[in-house]
Amino acid sequence: MYKLDLPVDLKQAAAIERRRNMEKQRQSRIFNAKERIIGVDVQALEQQRKDREVREETEAARAEAFAADAIKNDKVVVMMEKRQEQDIRNLNMAVNDFRKNFQVPETRREFDLNDPDGLKKDRPARLTDDDPRCGISGIQKLDGEDLNFTARKKYQQEQMREWTKAQIKERNAADMNQKHADLLYEMKARELDQRACELATAEEECRRQINMATKNFNLAQQREKDEQEAMKRQQQLDDNYTELSNHIYGDMLTENPAVAQSAFGAHRVITDRWKGMSPEQLADVRNRQEQQRQEKERLEMEERLRNEEWDKQRVDADRAAVILERREERLKKELERQQAQENLRLGAEQKAHMGFMDKEVYTNEPTAQYFMQFNKSSR
């Protein structure tokens, strides 16, 4: 088999293609003038920012989950501690009750040695035939003898009867207590039902009264509104009649000249009531107008003289400005001539310097092939 017929390694080909793509992306970033001048990989920074935000959100969610678990665990621990304390308290109470009821000093085995009333409680050597102190060596009781069998059996029967009566009495008392509790519960339930019914009835009655009061209030408001509207219509009708009467019999239609006089002075009139001026007033107005015309002519003459003076001053200022501009123009031309001579001298010096650099310094000028060998790889 020839070398060209070897199967292609897909994993290696994928790795090579991936590296080629990464190299192309890196070249696009590095050869980009804007990113190269800035010196920062914007896409990488943006990806890092997004990764950091995702990481921070994940950490925050994780911290919140841990905090919630810690709170829940604390609550569980507190509940377990309270339950343990309650169990210990109940156990101690049970132990104390047991000691009080079943571990009294009289039940101890060595109490007879320390009993202060031991002599008072001491019994004789033998009380009955079944006295356990009657041993074989005393020959006070022989095997097979049971002298108190009848009395003992009768006592046992009486004791069994008393126990049965006590159990029956306790059972009856428990039944009575249960019945009494059921009766109280039923009575309480009936009382609550009755109270709920009464409350519902009272609420319905209250709602009905409120609706009735609201209806009456709305009717009263409607009647009051109708009365007010009727009064307004009557008042408007009366005002209209009064206004018509005032216009008909007023000073305006009767053309009373006294109504034109103003309350602010005799020289002022009310324009909507004024019927015209008298001859004396017309003559006075014409005299005032003539005085105003003469005053206006005088002011116009003064204004014309003032403008002529300003025009003379402006012409003098323009003449002086023209003289200054001509002087500045001559100075400017002289400076431009000097600057041109200086530029010619500097140009000659620069041309001589460039000739020296081209002929003596830059003797090996690089070609285009020299610059094409750069920027072919991102490494």
ChimeraX attribute file (.defattr): number of C-alpha atoms within 10 A of each C-alpha:
attribute: neighborCount
match mode: 1-to-1
recipient: residues
	/A:1	5
	/A:2	5
	/A:3	6
	/A:4	7
	/A:5	7
	/A:6	8
	/A:7	7
	/A:8	9
	/A:9	9
	/A:10	9
	/A:11	9
	/A:12	10
	/A:13	11
	/A:14	11
	/A:15	12
	/A:16	12
	/A:17	12
	/A:18	12
	/A:19	12
	/A:20	12
	/A:21	12
	/A:22	12
	/A:23	15
	/A:24	14
	/A:25	13
	/A:26	16
	/A:27	16
	/A:28	13
	/A:29	18
	/A:30	20
	/A:31	16
	/A:32	11
	/A:33	11
	/A:34	11
	/A:35	14
	/A:36	12
	/A:37	10
	/A:38	9
	/A:39	10
	/A:40	13
	/A:41	14
	/A:42	12
	/A:43	10
	/A:44	10
	/A:45	11
	/A:46	11
	/A:47	12
	/A:48	12
	/A:49	12
	/A:50	12
	/A:51	12
	/A:52	12
	/A:53	12
	/A:54	12
	/A:55	12
	/A:56	12
	/A:57	12
	/A:58	12
	/A:59	12
	/A:60	12
	/A:61	12
	/A:62	12
	/A:63	12
	/A:64	12
	/A:65	12
	/A:66	12
	/A:67	12
	/A:68	12
	/A:69	12
	/A:70	12
	/A:71	12
	/A:72	12
	/A:73	12
	/A:74	12
	/A:75	12
	/A:76	12
	/A:77	12
	/A:78	12
	/A:79	12
	/A:80	12
	/A:81	12
	/A:82	12
	/A:83	12
	/A:84	12
	/A:85	12
	/A:86	12
	/A:87	12
	/A:88	12
	/A:89	12
	/A:90	12
	/A:91	12
	/A:92	12
	/A:93	12
	/A:94	12
	/A:95	12
	/A:96	13
	/A:97	12
	/A:98	12
	/A:99	12
	/A:100	11
	/A:101	9
	/A:102	11
	/A:103	12
	/A:104	10
	/A:105	13
	/A:106	11
	/A:107	10
	/A:108	9
	/A:109	8
	/A:110	10
	/A:111	12
	/A:112	15
	/A:113	8
	/A:114	9
	/A:115	13
	/A:116	10
	/A:117	9
	/A:118	12
	/A:119	9
	/A:120	8
	/A:121	10
	/A:122	9
	/A:123	9
	/A:124	6
	/A:125	9
	/A:126	12
	/A:127	11
	/A:128	13
	/A:129	15
	/A:130	14
	/A:131	12
	/A:132	10
	/A:133	14
	/A:134	17
	/A:135	11
	/A:136	10
	/A:137	7
	/A:138	9
	/A:139	8
	/A:140	13
	/A:141	19
	/A:142	12
	/A:143	6
	/A:144	6
	/A:145	10
	/A:146	12
	/A:147	12
	/A:148	12
	/A:149	11
	/A:150	10
	/A:151	10
	/A:152	12
	/A:153	11
	/A:154	12
	/A:155	12
	/A:156	12
	/A:157	12
	/A:158	12
	/A:159	12
	/A:160	12
	/A:161	12
	/A:162	12
	/A:163	12
	/A:164	12
	/A:165	12
	/A:166	12
	/A:167	12
	/A:168	12
	/A:169	12
	/A:170	12
	/A:171	12
	/A:172	12
	/A:173	12
	/A:174	12
	/A:175	12
	/A:176	12
	/A:177	12
	/A:178	12
	/A:179	12
	/A:180	12
	/A:181	12
	/A:182	12
	/A:183	12
	/A:184	12
	/A:185	12
	/A:186	12
	/A:187	12
	/A:188	12
	/A:189	12
	/A:190	12
	/A:191	12
	/A:192	12
	/A:193	12
	/A:194	12
	/A:195	12
	/A:196	12
	/A:197	12
	/A:198	12
	/A:199	12
	/A:200	12
	/A:201	12
	/A:202	12
	/A:203	12
	/A:204	12
	/A:205	12
	/A:206	12
	/A:207	12
	/A:208	12
	/A:209	12
	/A:210	12
	/A:211	12
	/A:212	12
	/A:213	12
	/A:214	12
	/A:215	12
	/A:216	12
	/A:217	12
	/A:218	12
	/A:219	12
	/A:220	12
	/A:221	12
	/A:222	12
	/A:223	12
	/A:224	12
	/A:225	12
	/A:226	12
	/A:227	12
	/A:228	12
	/A:229	12
	/A:230	12
	/A:231	12
	/A:232	12
	/A:233	12
	/A:234	12
	/A:235	12
	/A:236	12
	/A:237	12
	/A:238	12
	/A:239	12
	/A:240	12
	/A:241	11
	/A:242	12
	/A:243	12
	/A:244	12
	/A:245	11
	/A:246	13
	/A:247	12
	/A:248	12
	/A:249	10
	/A:250	14
	/A:251	15
	/A:252	17
	/A:253	11
	/A:254	10
	/A:255	13
	/A:256	13
	/A:257	13
	/A:258	12
	/A:259	16
	/A:260	19
	/A:261	16
	/A:262	14
	/A:263	10
	/A:264	8
	/A:265	8
	/A:266	8
	/A:267	8
	/A:268	11
	/A:269	16
	/A:270	12
	/A:271	11
	/A:272	9
	/A:273	18
	/A:274	16
	/A:275	15
	/A:276	11
	/A:277	9
	/A:278	8
	/A:279	9
	/A:280	8
	/A:281	11
	/A:282	12
	/A:283	11
	/A:284	10
	/A:285	13
	/A:286	11
	/A:287	12
	/A:288	11
	/A:289	12
	/A:290	11
	/A:291	11
	/A:292	12
	/A:293	12
	/A:294	11
	/A:295	12
	/A:296	12
	/A:297	11
	/A:298	12
	/A:299	12
	/A:300	12
	/A:301	12
	/A:302	12
	/A:303	12
	/A:304	12
	/A:305	12
	/A:306	12
	/A:307	12
	/A:308	12
	/A:309	11
	/A:310	12
	/A:311	12
	/A:312	12
	/A:313	12
	/A:314	12
	/A:315	11
	/A:316	12
	/A:317	12
	/A:318	12
	/A:319	12
	/A:320	11
	/A:321	12
	/A:322	12
	/A:323	12
	/A:324	12
	/A:325	12
	/A:326	11
	/A:327	11
	/A:328	12
	/A:329	12
	/A:330	12
	/A:331	12
	/A:332	12
	/A:333	11
	/A:334	12
	/A:335	12
	/A:336	12
	/A:337	12
	/A:338	12
	/A:339	12
	/A:340	12
	/A:341	12
	/A:342	12
	/A:343	12
	/A:344	12
	/A:345	12
	/A:346	12
	/A:347	12
	/A:348	12
	/A:349	12
	/A:350	12
	/A:351	12
	/A:352	12
	/A:353	12
	/A:354	14
	/A:355	13
	/A:356	12
	/A:357	12
	/A:358	13
	/A:359	10
	/A:360	9
	/A:361	11
	/A:362	12
	/A:363	9
	/A:364	7
	/A:365	7
	/A:366	9
	/A:367	8
	/A:368	7
	/A:369	8
	/A:370	8
	/A:371	9
	/A:372	9
	/A:373	9
	/A:374	8
	/A:375	11
	/A:376	9
	/A:377	12
	/A:378	13
	/A:379	8
